[in-house]
Amino acid sequence: MDSVVSFLVFRVHEGCDASILLDEGPNPEKKAPQNRGLGGFALIDNIKTVLESRCPGIVSCADILHLAARDAAKMAGAPGYPVFTGRKDGMKSDAASVDLPSPSISWQESLAYFKSRGLDVLDMTTLLGAHTLGQTHCSFILDRLYNFNGTGNSDPSLDATFRDKLRGLCPPKTKKGQHDPLVFLNPESGSNYIFRESYYKRILRNEAVLGIDQQLLYGDDTKEITDEFAAGFEDFRREFAHSMFKMGNIKVLTGNQGEIRRNCRFTNK
């Protein structure tokens, strides 16, 4: 479950053409630092194998990713939403092309990123709510815990008690090759994978794990939306379905722009 949710959180919003699945090339996207920790590749392979045996050359790997992400999230309590099929798969994969922002950026920088993809402040605040599921590596939050903005101190917006809990899970990096543990993005969901409004309630208590999530308190619109979603789960579910539908139609390859791979790890030869 977590491996598929990781695609939901980190990949689909780029307008996924399934290039993340490719093993070809000297430096495929899987090797990008932003994609460290992604899993679920074997699961996608299994789905593709079954589909190719029953309807060869019909369902792309890109469609599989979108459908699997939706269904995995729905199993956790997220709403269903339409997923248009007919996507084609990308033909190349390059780690240098991965364009995922740092989890420590400001809400203004995050909004600029979402706007560059045709999404607005409501979409951004809603889609970040996908962080109610899944995990992140400690390396992505060490700056918040130990050296926020180069100050040598923790992020002052982080609740002190919760900070100490995270420090217990994420010790400072002192040597090369040190183990980089995983922590849950929403400890209240944890390994139970419960899609709820608790993500937004934690932000209001200054208990967000990622810096970008805590930043939602500091924009007038993002704070208003956070308040609304923390108070009303159905409002969050409704908007999540709408924003996920929009996001799923970004940078879609169709027609002769790509292909339907027979094996998601390799282009057709």
C-alpha positions in Angstrom: 0.0 0.0 0.0 2.7 2.5 1.0 4.6 2.0 -2.2 1.6 2.9 -4.3 0.8 5.9 -2.1 4.3 7.2 -2.6 3.5 7.5 -6.3 0.4 9.4 -5.4 2.2 11.8 -3.2 5.4 12.4 -5.2 4.9 11.6 -8.9 1.4 11.9 -10.3 1.3 15.7 -10.0 4.1 16.0 -12.6 1.8 14.7 -15.3 3.2 11.2 -15.1 4.2 9.5 -18.4 5.6 6.5 -16.5 9.1 7.6 -17.2 9.9 6.9 -13.5 9.4 3.2 -14.2 12.1 3.0 -16.9 15.4 1.3 -16.2 17.0 2.5 -19.4 19.7 5.1 -19.8 22.8 6.0 -17.8 20.9 8.0 -15.2 17.1 7.2 -15.1 14.7 9.1 -12.9 14.7 6.4 -10.3 18.2 7.6 -9.4 17.2 11.2 -8.8 17.6 12.3 -5.1 14.0 13.4 -5.0 12.8 9.9 -5.9 14.8 8.1 -3.2 12.6 5.8 -1.3 10.0 5.3 -4.0 8.9 1.7 -4.3 6.1 -0.3 -5.8 7.9 -1.0 -9.0 7.4 -4.8 -8.7 3.7 -4.3 -8.0 3.3 -2.2 -11.2 5.2 -4.9 -13.1 2.8 -7.5 -11.9 -0.3 -5.5 -12.9 1.3 -4.9 -16.3 2.0 -8.6 -16.8 -1.6 -9.5 -16.1 -3.0 -6.8 -18.4 -0.6 -7.8 -21.2 -1.7 -11.4 -21.0 -5.4 -10.4 -21.3 -5.4 -7.3 -23.5 -1.9 -6.8 -25.0 -0.9 -3.4 -26.1 -4.0 -1.6 -24.7 -3.3 -0.2 -21.2 -0.2 2.0 -20.8 2.0 2.0 -17.8 1.1 5.7 -17.3 -2.6 4.7 -17.0 -1.7 1.9 -14.6 0.1 4.4 -12.3 -2.8 6.8 -12.2 -5.4 4.1 -11.6 -3.3 2.3 -9.0 -2.7 5.6 -7.1 -6.4 6.5 -7.1 -7.5 3.0 -5.9 -4.8 2.7 -3.2 -5.8 6.1 -1.8 -9.5 5.2 -2.0 -8.8 2.1 0.0 -7.3 4.4 2.7 -10.5 6.5 2.8 -9.9 9.1 0.0 -12.7 9.8 -2.5 -12.9 8.2 -5.9 -12.5 10.4 -8.9 -12.6 9.9 -12.7 -9.3 8.8 -14.4 -9.3 9.2 -18.1 -7.3 6.5 -19.8 -5.6 6.5 -23.1 -2.3 8.0 -22.0 0.9 7.0 -23.8 4.2 6.2 -22.0 7.2 8.4 -22.3 10.2 7.2 -24.3 13.1 8.4 -22.1 14.0 8.8 -18.4 16.6 11.2 -17.1 17.2 12.0 -13.4 18.2 15.6 -14.4 14.7 16.2 -15.7 13.0 15.5 -12.4 11.4 18.7 -11.2 10.2 18.2 -7.7 10.7 21.1 -5.3 12.4 20.9 -1.9 10.1 20.1 1.0 11.6 23.1 2.8 10.4 25.8 0.4 8.0 28.6 1.4 4.3 28.5 0.6 4.9 31.3 -2.0 7.5 29.2 -3.8 5.3 26.1 -3.6 2.3 28.1 -5.0 4.5 29.3 -7.9 5.4 25.7 -8.7 1.7 24.6 -8.7 0.7 27.6 -10.8 3.3 26.6 -13.4 1.3 23.5 -13.8 -2.1 25.2 -14.1 -3.1 24.6 -10.5 -4.2 27.2 -8.0 -3.9 27.9 -4.2 -6.9 25.6 -3.5 -5.4 22.8 -5.5 -2.0 23.2 -3.7 -3.4 23.2 -0.2 -5.7 20.3 -1.1 -3.1 18.2 -2.8 -0.5 18.6 -0.1 -3.1 16.9 2.0 -2.0 13.7 0.4 0.8 13.9 3.0 -1.7 12.4 5.4 -0.4 9.1 3.9 3.1 7.8 3.4 6.6 8.3 4.7 9.7 10.5 4.1 13.4 10.1 4.8 14.8 11.9 7.8 17.3 13.7 5.5 14.4 15.8 4.1 13.6 17.2 7.6 17.0 17.4 9.3 17.2 21.1 8.5 14.0 21.7 10.4 15.2 19.7 13.4 18.8 21.0 13.7 19.8 23.8 11.4 16.8 25.8 10.2 17.9 28.3 7.6 21.5 27.9 8.8 20.7 29.2 12.3 22.0 26.1 14.1 18.6 25.8 15.8 15.3 24.0 15.0 12.5 25.6 13.0 10.7 27.9 15.5 7.3 27.0 14.0 7.8 23.3 15.0 6.1 22.3 18.3 8.9 21.6 20.8 7.5 18.3 22.1 6.9 17.0 18.5 10.4 18.2 17.5 12.0 16.2 20.3 10.0 13.1 19.1 11.3 13.6 15.6 14.8 14.1 16.8 14.6 10.7 18.5 13.7 9.1 15.2 16.1 11.3 13.1 19.5 11.8 14.7 21.8 14.4 13.1 24.0 13.3 10.3 27.6 12.9 11.5 29.2 10.7 8.9 29.0 9.7 5.3 26.8 6.7 4.6 24.9 7.1 7.8 21.5 5.3 7.9 18.6 7.5 6.7 15.5 6.3 8.5 11.9 6.8 7.3 9.3 8.6 9.3 5.6 8.9 8.7 4.3 12.1 7.2 1.3 11.9 9.4 2.0 9.9 12.6 -1.8 9.8 13.3 -2.3 7.8 10.1 1.0 5.9 10.3 1.1 2.4 9.0 -2.7 2.2 9.2 -3.0 4.4 6.1 -6.0 6.4 7.1 -7.0 9.2 4.8 -8.4 11.9 7.2 -8.3 15.6 8.0 -5.8 15.0 10.8 -3.1 16.3 8.5 -4.6 19.8 8.7 -5.2 19.6 12.4 -1.6 18.8 12.9 -0.6 21.9 10.9 -2.8 24.0 13.2 -0.9 22.5 16.2 2.5 23.2 14.6 3.1 19.4 14.2 3.6 19.1 10.5 6.6 16.9 9.5 7.6 18.7 6.3 8.4 22.4 6.3 6.2 23.0 3.3 3.2 21.6 5.1 3.7 23.9 8.1 4.0 26.8 5.7 0.3 26.5 5.0 -0.3 28.5 8.2 1.4 31.6 6.8 -0.6 32.5 3.6 -4.0 34.1 4.1 -5.7 31.8 1.7 -3.8 28.6 2.7 -4.6 29.3 6.4 -8.3 29.7 5.6 -8.4 26.5 3.6 -6.4 24.6 6.3 -9.0 25.8 8.9 -11.8 24.7 6.7 -10.4 21.2 6.0 -9.4 20.6 9.6 -13.0 21.3 10.6 -14.7 19.4 7.8 -13.5 16.1 6.4 -16.1 16.0 3.6 -14.9 19.4 2.4 -11.4 18.0 2.1 -12.6 14.9 0.4 -14.6 16.8 -2.2 -11.8 19.2 -3.1 -9.3 16.3 -3.2 -11.3 14.5 -5.8 -11.5 17.7 -7.9 -7.8 18.6 -7.6 -6.6 15.0 -8.3 -8.7 14.9 -11.4 -7.1 18.2 -12.6 -3.6 17.0 -11.7 -4.1 13.8 -13.6 -4.5 15.7 -16.8 -1.2 17.6 -16.7 1.4 16.9 -19.5 -0.5 13.9 -20.8 1.0 12.1 -23.8 -1.5 10.9 -26.4 -1.6 9.9 -30.0 1.9 9.5 -31.5 3.6 11.3 -28.6 4.6 8.1 -26.9 3.9 4.4 -26.9 2.3 1.7 -24.9 5.1 -0.2 -23.4 5.0 -4.0 -23.3 7.3 -3.9 -20.2 7.1 -0.8 -18.0 10.8 -0.9 -17.3 11.9 -0.7 -21.0 10.8 1.0 -24.2 9.6 -1.2 -27.0 12.3 -2.3 -29.3 
